[in-house]
């Protein structure tokens, strides 16, 4: 009986637990159903709104969408500038045309070329640089030239007091006196031989001594000329009273004093460097040529030299030497270009840029540099209108690599076109003056 009572008591508790489980599951399912119902209502509302707009095309919906707001806030895109603006007419009055002096050139097509650019520096031409040294020691008494001064060949640049020079003159006078005595003795012996009072052997011995003394005197004379005495001074040197003790060192070449170590009162030895004279009418440009450019640049290749100091000028030269040795670290070889420098604008030590042009198989249109003018970031040229004096066309062009005194033309011109070279700057000014913004 007790077991039956326990069984009867456990059954209601089991039924109560199951009831709570069922109520929890029902609540969860109800929540899920409500969420699904909300999503379906939102989708149905969107479709209805879209359908309403499509079914009524005449109605304008003024409420902006999020994407429309972004588009309205964004600035308008600029017009494409791929196509250059059209040609612009420039009119030059007759009086201005006469003053400007317009000159034109015809565009030509030349063989295309590639450029190799190498940095370099200006160096003196080693074959035209002389280090002046005395051939006799002494004391510097005067240096009439300053560093940077131009000198002519033969001009005095250093004056020395030299005891050695005085000794050389004294020796010369002594030898000249002995030669004079030998000469008189030779004449007397010749007369005695003629009358039979002297033998032929005596005449031969005296003749040999006389010839030896002549050689010594001439050697002493040449020594004095080397020491700085002029021929007029040599001819006037007949007595010890005429001996001079100063040596004048002349300039060996025309050039510029690029080095000076001599000063008054300084004791110098034979062979000591006193002054450096350099001929700057021809200079060297030394640069480093990379291995990959060895085939393009050779001895004799033309080079165009530019420097920021003279932005509007170019210098021309030719490759005179390429070092056969390659630097193991930089993998470059020294290249030397000789450049005329008669106006002296290229100064020693200046940094420059060398451009070597290598010719290709194709042909390119080239416009002179003087014809190209810059308008902001645009490059323009001016073409005279045929049979209409004073009327010009301003045309925008695109240029490429420089070739000599011109640029390769990428667009805007063709071979045979005529452009203004001298006077293009004035046409540019006239164009800016007449422009709406000007």
C-alpha positions as CSV (number, residue, x, y, z in Angstrom):
1,X,0.0,0.0,0.0
2,X,2.8,2.4,0.9
3,X,4.4,1.8,-2.5
4,X,1.2,2.5,-4.3
5,X,0.8,5.7,-2.3
6,X,4.3,6.8,-3.2
7,X,3.6,6.1,-6.9
8,X,0.4,8.2,-6.7
9,X,2.3,11.1,-5.1
10,X,5.1,11.1,-7.7
11,X,2.7,11.2,-10.7
12,X,1.3,14.8,-9.9
13,X,4.9,16.1,-9.6
14,X,5.9,14.7,-13.0
15,X,2.9,16.2,-14.6
16,X,3.7,19.6,-13.1
17,X,7.2,19.6,-14.6
18,X,6.0,18.7,-18.0
19,X,3.5,21.5,-17.9
20,X,6.2,24.1,-17.2
21,X,8.3,22.8,-20.1
22,X,5.4,23.0,-22.5
23,X,4.6,26.6,-21.5
24,X,8.3,27.6,-22.1
25,X,8.4,26.1,-25.6
26,X,5.1,27.9,-26.4
27,X,6.5,31.3,-25.3
28,X,9.6,30.8,-27.5
29,X,7.7,29.9,-30.5
30,X,5.4,33.0,-30.1
31,X,8.5,35.3,-29.9
32,X,9.9,33.8,-33.1
33,X,6.6,34.2,-34.9
34,X,6.4,37.9,-33.9
35,X,9.9,38.6,-35.3
36,X,9.1,36.9,-38.6
37,X,5.9,38.8,-38.9
38,X,7.7,42.2,-38.5
39,X,10.3,41.3,-41.2
40,X,7.6,40.3,-43.6
41,X,5.7,43.5,-43.0
42,X,8.9,45.6,-43.7
43,X,9.6,43.8,-47.0
44,X,5.9,44.1,-48.1
45,X,6.1,47.9,-47.4
46,X,9.2,48.4,-49.5
47,X,7.8,46.5,-52.4
48,X,4.6,48.5,-52.2
49,X,6.5,51.8,-52.2
50,X,8.6,50.8,-55.2
51,X,5.5,49.6,-57.0
52,X,3.8,52.9,-56.3
53,X,6.6,54.9,-57.8
54,X,6.8,52.7,-60.9
55,X,3.0,52.8,-61.4
56,X,2.9,56.6,-61.3
57,X,5.8,57.9,-63.5
58,X,4.3,61.4,-63.7
59,X,4.6,61.9,-59.9
60,X,8.0,63.3,-58.8
61,X,9.2,62.0,-55.4
62,X,11.0,64.9,-53.7
63,X,12.3,62.8,-50.8
64,X,16.0,62.1,-51.5
65,X,17.4,58.6,-51.0
66,X,20.7,58.1,-49.2
67,X,22.5,57.6,-52.5
68,X,20.9,60.8,-53.9
69,X,22.1,62.8,-50.9
70,X,25.7,61.6,-51.5
71,X,25.5,62.5,-55.1
72,X,24.1,66.0,-54.4
73,X,26.8,66.7,-51.8
74,X,29.7,65.6,-54.2
75,X,31.2,68.4,-56.4
76,X,30.6,68.3,-60.1
77,X,33.4,66.4,-61.9
78,X,35.6,68.7,-64.0
79,X,35.5,68.4,-67.8
80,X,38.0,66.0,-69.3
81,X,41.2,67.8,-70.3
82,X,42.5,65.0,-72.5
83,X,41.9,67.1,-75.6
84,X,44.0,70.3,-75.8
85,X,42.1,73.5,-76.4
86,X,41.8,74.8,-79.9
87,X,44.2,77.2,-81.6
88,X,44.0,80.8,-80.5
89,X,44.5,83.8,-82.8
90,X,47.1,86.5,-81.7
91,X,47.2,89.8,-83.5
92,X,50.2,92.0,-83.4
93,X,49.9,95.6,-84.5
94,X,52.0,96.8,-87.4
95,X,54.2,99.1,-85.3
96,X,54.9,96.4,-82.7
97,X,55.6,93.9,-85.5
98,X,58.3,96.1,-86.9
99,X,59.9,96.5,-83.5
100,X,59.9,92.9,-82.5
101,X,61.7,91.5,-85.5
102,X,59.9,88.3,-86.0
103,X,61.9,85.3,-87.3
104,X,60.6,82.0,-88.3
105,X,61.9,78.4,-88.8
106,X,60.5,75.4,-90.6
107,X,59.9,72.3,-88.5
108,X,62.0,69.4,-89.7
109,X,62.0,65.6,-89.1
110,X,65.3,64.2,-88.0
111,X,66.5,60.8,-87.0
112,X,65.2,59.9,-83.6
113,X,67.6,59.5,-80.8
114,X,67.9,58.3,-77.2
115,X,69.7,60.3,-74.6
116,X,72.2,59.1,-71.9
117,X,72.5,61.6,-69.1
118,X,75.6,61.7,-66.9
119,X,76.5,64.1,-64.1
120,X,80.0,65.7,-64.4
121,X,82.3,68.5,-63.2
122,X,84.5,71.0,-64.9
123,X,88.2,70.2,-64.7
124,X,91.2,72.0,-66.3
125,X,92.6,70.6,-69.5
126,X,95.7,68.8,-68.2
127,X,97.5,69.3,-71.5
128,X,97.1,73.1,-71.2
129,X,98.1,73.5,-67.6
130,X,101.7,74.4,-66.8
131,X,103.3,74.3,-63.3
132,X,106.0,77.0,-63.4
133,X,109.3,76.0,-61.6
134,X,112.6,77.8,-61.6
135,X,115.7,76.0,-62.8
136,X,117.9,77.8,-60.3
137,X,117.4,78.3,-56.6
138,X,117.2,81.7,-54.9
139,X,115.1,84.2,-52.9
140,X,111.8,85.5,-54.2
141,X,111.9,89.3,-54.6
142,X,108.7,90.0,-56.5
143,X,105.6,88.2,-57.7
144,X,103.8,90.6,-60.1
145,X,100.8,88.4,-60.7
146,X,97.9,87.5,-58.5
147,X,95.7,84.5,-58.3
148,X,93.1,84.5,-61.1
149,X,95.0,87.1,-63.2
150,X,95.2,86.5,-66.9
151,X,98.7,86.5,-68.3
152,X,100.3,86.4,-71.8
153,X,103.2,84.2,-72.8
154,X,106.5,85.7,-71.8
155,X,105.1,88.0,-69.2
156,X,107.2,88.1,-65.9
157,X,105.4,86.2,-63.1
158,X,108.2,85.6,-60.6
159,X,111.5,87.5,-59.9
160,X,114.3,85.8,-57.9
161,X,117.6,86.9,-56.5
162,X,120.1,84.1,-57.3
163,X,123.7,83.8,-56.4
164,X,123.9,80.9,-58.7
165,X,123.0,83.1,-61.6
166,X,125.8,85.5,-60.8
167,X,128.2,82.6,-60.6
168,X,127.0,81.3,-64.0
169,X,127.6,84.8,-65.6
170,X,131.1,85.0,-64.1
171,X,131.9,81.5,-65.4
172,X,130.7,82.6,-68.8
173,X,132.9,85.7,-68.8
174,X,135.9,83.6,-67.8
175,X,135.3,81.1,-70.5
176,X,134.7,83.8,-73.1
177,X,138.1,85.4,-72.2
178,X,139.9,82.1,-72.5
179,X,138.3,81.5,-75.8
180,X,139.4,84.9,-77.0
181,X,143.0,84.1,-76.0
182,X,142.9,80.7,-77.7
183,X,141.6,82.3,-80.8
184,X,144.5,84.7,-81.0
185,X,146.9,81.9,-80.3
186,X,145.4,79.9,-83.1
187,X,145.8,82.7,-85.5
188,X,149.5,83.2,-84.6
189,X,150.2,79.4,-85.0
190,X,148.5,79.4,-88.4
191,X,150.8,82.2,-89.5
192,X,153.9,80.4,-88.1
193,X,152.9,77.2,-89.9
194,X,152.6,79.2,-93.1
195,X,156.2,80.4,-92.9
196,X,157.5,77.0,-91.6
197,X,158.2,78.3,-88.1
198,X,155.7,75.9,-86.4
199,X,154.7,72.3,-87.0
200,X,151.4,71.0,-88.2
201,X,151.1,69.0,-84.9
202,X,151.2,72.2,-82.9
203,X,148.5,73.7,-85.0
204,X,146.3,70.7,-84.6
205,X,146.7,70.7,-80.8
206,X,145.9,74.4,-80.5
207,X,142.9,73.9,-82.9
208,X,141.5,71.1,-80.7
209,X,141.8,73.3,-77.5
210,X,140.1,76.2,-79.3
211,X,137.2,74.0,-80.4
212,X,136.8,72.7,-76.8
213,X,136.6,76.2,-75.4
214,X,134.1,77.2,-78.0
215,X,131.8,74.3,-76.9
216,X,132.2,75.3,-73.2
217,X,131.4,79.0,-73.9
218,X,128.3,78.0,-75.9
219,X,127.1,75.7,-73.1
220,X,127.5,78.5,-70.5
221,X,125.6,80.9,-72.8
222,X,122.7,78.5,-73.1
223,X,122.7,78.0,-69.4
224,X,122.3,81.8,-68.9
225,X,119.5,81.9,-71.4
226,X,117.7,79.1,-69.4
227,X,118.2,81.0,-66.2
228,X,116.2,83.9,-67.6
229,X,118.7,86.2,-69.3
230,X,117.5,87.6,-72.6
231,X,119.6,87.6,-75.8
232,X,120.1,91.3,-75.5
233,X,121.5,90.9,-72.0
234,X,123.8,88.1,-73.2
235,X,125.1,90.3,-76.0
236,X,125.7,93.2,-73.6
237,X,127.5,90.9,-71.0
238,X,131.2,91.8,-71.7
239,X,132.6,92.6,-68.2
240,X,132.0,91.6,-64.5
241,X,130.3,95.0,-64.0
242,X,127.5,93.9,-66.1
243,X,126.7,90.8,-64.1
244,X,123.1,90.6,-62.9
245,X,121.8,88.5,-59.9
246,X,118.1,88.5,-60.6
247,X,116.2,85.8,-62.5
248,X,112.9,86.6,-64.1
249,X,110.6,83.6,-64.6
250,X,108.3,84.2,-67.6
251,X,104.8,82.8,-68.2
252,X,105.1,79.8,-70.5
253,X,101.7,80.0,-72.1
254,X,98.7,82.3,-72.4
255,X,96.3,81.6,-69.5
256,X,95.1,82.3,-66.1
257,X,97.0,82.0,-62.8
258,X,95.1,79.1,-61.1
259,X,97.8,78.4,-58.4
260,X,100.4,80.4,-56.6
261,X,102.7,79.3,-53.8
262,X,105.5,81.9,-54.2
263,X,105.6,85.1,-52.0
264,X,108.2,87.8,-51.5
265,X,111.1,86.7,-49.3
266,X,110.5,83.0,-49.8
267,X,113.6,80.8,-50.4
268,X,112.9,78.4,-53.2
269,X,114.9,75.6,-54.7
270,X,115.4,74.5,-58.2
271,X,112.3,72.7,-59.5
272,X,110.0,73.9,-56.7
273,X,106.5,74.8,-58.0
274,X,105.9,78.6,-57.8
275,X,102.8,79.3,-60.0
276,X,100.3,77.3,-62.0
277,X,99.2,78.8,-65.4
278,X,96.1,77.2,-67.0
279,X,94.7,77.8,-70.4
280,X,90.9,77.9,-69.8
281,X,89.9,78.4,-73.4
282,X,89.4,74.6,-73.5
283,X,88.2,72.6,-70.5
284,X,87.5,69.0,-69.6
285,X,84.1,67.7,-68.3
286,X,84.7,64.5,-66.3
287,X,81.8,62.2,-65.5
288,X,81.0,58.6,-64.6
289,X,79.6,56.4,-67.3
290,X,77.7,53.3,-66.3
291,X,78.4,49.9,-67.8
292,X,75.0,49.7,-69.6
293,X,75.8,52.9,-71.5
294,X,79.2,51.7,-72.8
295,X,77.8,50.6,-76.2
296,X,75.9,53.9,-76.7
297,X,78.7,56.3,-75.8
298,X,82.0,56.1,-77.6
299,X,85.0,58.2,-78.3
300,X,83.9,60.9,-80.7
301,X,80.3,61.0,-79.5
302,X,78.7,64.4,-79.3
303,X,77.7,65.7,-75.9
304,X,75.4,68.6,-74.8
305,X,76.4,70.2,-71.5
306,X,74.0,72.2,-69.4
307,X,74.2,73.7,-65.9
308,X,71.6,75.4,-63.7
309,X,73.9,78.5,-63.5
310,X,73.2,79.2,-67.2
311,X,69.8,77.6,-67.6
312,X,69.2,79.2,-71.1
313,X,72.6,78.2,-72.5
314,X,74.1,74.9,-73.7
315,X,77.7,73.9,-74.4
316,X,78.8,71.3,-76.9
317,X,81.8,69.0,-76.9
318,X,83.0,65.6,-77.9
319,X,84.1,62.5,-76.0
320,X,87.9,62.5,-76.1
321,X,88.6,59.6,-73.7
322,X,86.8,56.8,-71.9
323,X,88.8,55.1,-69.1
324,X,89.4,51.4,-69.9
325,X,89.2,50.7,-66.2
326,X,85.8,50.1,-64.5
327,X,85.4,51.1,-60.8
328,X,84.7,47.8,-58.9
329,X,82.3,49.4,-56.5
330,X,80.3,51.9,-58.6
331,X,80.6,49.9,-61.9
332,X,81.4,53.1,-63.8
333,X,84.2,54.3,-66.0
334,X,85.4,57.9,-66.3
335,X,84.4,59.7,-69.4
336,X,86.1,62.9,-70.6
337,X,84.5,65.5,-72.8
338,X,86.5,68.4,-74.3
339,X,84.5,71.7,-74.4
340,X,85.5,75.1,-75.8
341,X,85.3,77.8,-73.2
342,X,86.6,81.0,-74.8
343,X,84.3,83.2,-72.8
344,X,85.3,81.6,-69.5
345,X,81.8,80.9,-68.3
346,X,82.6,77.3,-67.3
347,X,84.6,77.6,-64.1
348,X,86.7,74.9,-62.6
349,X,84.8,72.7,-60.2
350,X,81.3,73.5,-61.5
351,X,78.7,70.7,-61.5
352,X,77.1,70.1,-64.9
353,X,75.0,67.6,-66.7
354,X,76.2,65.8,-69.9
355,X,73.7,64.4,-72.3
356,X,74.9,62.0,-75.0
357,X,72.6,61.5,-78.0
358,X,72.4,58.2,-79.8
359,X,70.7,58.0,-83.2
360,X,67.9,55.6,-83.8
361,X,66.2,54.2,-87.0
362,X,63.0,56.2,-86.7
363,X,62.6,59.9,-87.4
364,X,61.1,62.5,-85.1
365,X,59.8,66.0,-85.5
366,X,61.9,68.6,-83.8
367,X,60.9,72.2,-82.8
368,X,63.6,74.8,-81.9
369,X,63.8,75.7,-78.2
370,X,63.4,79.4,-78.9
371,X,60.0,78.7,-80.5
372,X,58.5,77.0,-77.4
373,X,56.9,79.2,-74.7
374,X,55.3,78.1,-71.4
375,X,51.8,79.1,-70.4
376,X,51.5,77.7,-66.9
377,X,51.8,74.0,-67.4
378,X,51.1,74.2,-71.1
379,X,53.7,74.5,-73.9
380,X,52.7,76.6,-76.9
381,X,54.2,77.8,-80.2
382,X,53.1,80.5,-82.6
383,X,52.5,79.9,-86.3
384,X,52.3,82.9,-88.7
385,X,49.1,82.9,-90.8
386,X,50.0,82.9,-94.5
387,X,49.3,86.1,-96.4
388,X,48.0,87.8,-93.2
389,X,50.7,90.0,-91.8
390,X,50.6,90.4,-88.0
391,X,48.3,87.5,-87.5
392,X,49.5,84.4,-85.7
393,X,48.1,81.1,-84.3
394,X,48.9,80.1,-80.8
395,X,49.0,76.3,-80.7
396,X,49.5,74.0,-77.7
397,X,52.0,71.2,-78.2
398,X,53.5,68.3,-76.3
399,X,57.2,67.9,-76.3
400,X,59.5,65.1,-75.4
401,X,63.3,64.7,-75.0
402,X,65.6,67.6,-75.9
403,X,67.7,67.1,-79.1
404,X,70.5,69.6,-79.4
405,X,68.8,73.1,-79.5
406,X,65.3,71.7,-79.9
407,X,62.7,69.4,-78.5
408,X,61.1,66.3,-80.0
409,X,57.4,67.0,-80.7
410,X,54.9,64.4,-79.5
411,X,51.7,66.2,-80.6
412,X,50.7,69.5,-82.1
413,X,53.1,70.0,-85.0
414,X,54.1,68.2,-88.2
415,X,57.2,68.4,-90.4
416,X,56.9,71.4,-92.7
417,X,55.0,73.7,-90.2
418,X,56.5,77.2,-89.8
419,X,56.9,78.5,-86.3
420,X,58.1,81.8,-84.8
421,X,61.5,81.5,-83.1
422,X,62.8,85.0,-82.4
423,X,59.9,87.1,-81.1
424,X,57.8,84.3,-79.7
425,X,58.2,85.7,-76.2
426,X,56.5,89.0,-77.3
427,X,53.6,87.0,-78.9
428,X,53.2,85.2,-75.6
429,X,53.0,88.5,-73.8
430,X,50.5,89.8,-76.3
431,X,48.4,86.7,-75.9
432,X,48.3,87.0,-72.1
433,X,47.5,90.7,-72.3
434,X,44.5,90.0,-74.5
435,X,43.2,86.9,-72.7
436,X,40.0,87.3,-70.6
437,X,41.8,86.6,-67.4
438,X,44.6,89.0,-68.2
